[in-house]
Amino acid sequence: MGEAAVSLERPLLPRFAAGPIAAVVVAQVAVLTALSGRYGFHRDELYFIAAGRRPAWGYVDQPPVTPMLARLATALFGETPSGLRVAATFCGAATVVLVALVAREFGGGRGAQTAAAVATALSGYVLVVSHMVSTNSADMLLWTVIGLLGLRLLRTGDGRWWLAIGAAVGVAFANKWLVLLLLAALGISLLITGPRAVLVSGWMIGGVVIAVVLMAPVLFWQAGHEFPMLTVAGGISTDDGTKNRLLFVPMQLVYLSPVLVPVWLTGLVRLWRDPPLRWARAYALSYPLACVILLLVGGKPYYAVPLLLFLLAAGAEPALRWLARGVRRGWAGALAVAGAAISVVIGLPVLPVSALEGPVLAFNKDQGEQVGWPELTATVARAWQRIPAERRPVSVLLTGNYGQAGALERFGAGFGLPKPYSNHMSYADWGPPPDTMTGPVLFVGRLRPAVRNVLSGCERVAVQDNGFGLGNDEQGTEISLCSPPSTPWSRVWPRLRQFY
């Protein structure tokens, strides 16, 4: 059966719309590349660059794939926002191609594939994660790969697709453990809707083995460090769970675009009710099931968004048929243009920094997080000069979070600053200051009780003002000059550690 299914695969599907999809991708890459150097690094990007300099099978708050992508991109294209963001642009462009292929799996022809590609490229969430490097950039791509491979498996019944699925799952796990949500949602949905025969294939065992082999180094690293990712995730859920639940449903309506809500809802209904697509009903159920799971655990609303791309692809064909009724084309086109414009303004750095305040930052705080890092470094450098020159070689530059540390590590040398240390996230693993550093401590950030218990005589010497009046969360950050700890750094460091 498998060989026959594979041999019939091409005649059963419409031709891939290579030309139009290539045009969409070229335009997408051109826009993303042109805007990639505006504003500056995001705090997470600075952290990924720092982690990439310290290769490991894991970090306190993430597996290794995204830091390694950051290292590869900056090695090839330069340690600049534009150079780093080549990785995000690639993930976004590849996702657009894959969503077009998903539309093809659902029987979509040239028009449906192109419409799905355009809608994906211009959707708000995809624009954000295609512009700047984040774990979600690779996660979106890898979820789409897994979903497409799953469709091939269900449509053809060829169990050999399990091997590719296993490999994709293993790589996705090494980027973000959130792939377990995708597996749970699709797996449970498949048990409910069928076809269940694909779950009793010997090829599935092979896929599981491949996935486990690829997951093993990441799991061993986490186990050897007492699973810090679970500690971080638990803390985030405790702090943000209620807010995530309250915002969950409204955010599902805006993450892609409000204009696209009727399209993906149509896709969900089509996958559930259309007899020719009965084999793909699990994909209709997987999205609401994933939403229920996330609501129960207090997960972030955007975690389920990649599943919306499959519903979007399924809805492209009926949406085009509906638009074929000419009377609706005018206002539907106007809505589409308005929706795309809003997504671009919210998702990409097209506005002057002074114009970000208001709706833009309310919907996409990440825009502000790309503003003000060199200015923070300059403020810290001026405060550092308050330490007598003869004491600076044994003085410590300590920060309260990974964003501050990443900025000072990236820009500090140009301002005459030493290597920064931080007690936050994986920076805590990268070492306490040497015990020989017995001079004053310049502390950047809020003096939490744990810090006050170690450092004494702290005096505020500066307050960050980046000159924009807005920007990253470090606007207004205090910088304090403190006396060194009374015991060696190696002994007090565990008391300072902060996971989230």
Buried (B, 14 or more C-beta within 10 A) or exposed (E): EBEEBBEEEEEEBBEBBEEBBEBBBEEBBEBBEEBBEBBBBBBBBBBBBBBBBEEBBBBBBBBBBBBBBBBBBBEEBEBEBBBBBBBBBBBBBBBBBBBBBBBBBBBBBBBBBBBBBBBBBBBBBBBBBBBBBBBBBBBBBBBBBBBBBBBBBBBBBBBBBBBBBBBBBBBBBBBBBBBEBBBBBBBBBBEEBBBEEBEEBEBBEBBBEBBBEBBEBBBEBBEEBEBBBEBBBEEBBEEBBEEBBEEBEEBBEBBBBBBBBBBBEBBBBBBBEBEEBEBBBBBBBBBBBBBEBBBEBBBBBBBBBBBBBBBBBBBBBBBBEBBEEEEEEEEBEEBBEEBBEBBBBBBBBBBEBEEBBEEBBEBBEBBBBBBBBBBBBBBBBEBBEEBEEEEBEBBBBBBBBBBBBBBBBBBBEEBEBBBBBBBBBBBBEBEBBEEEBBBBBBBBBEBEEBBEEBBEEBEEBBEBBBEBEBBBBBBEBBBBBBEBBEEBBEEBBEEBBBBB
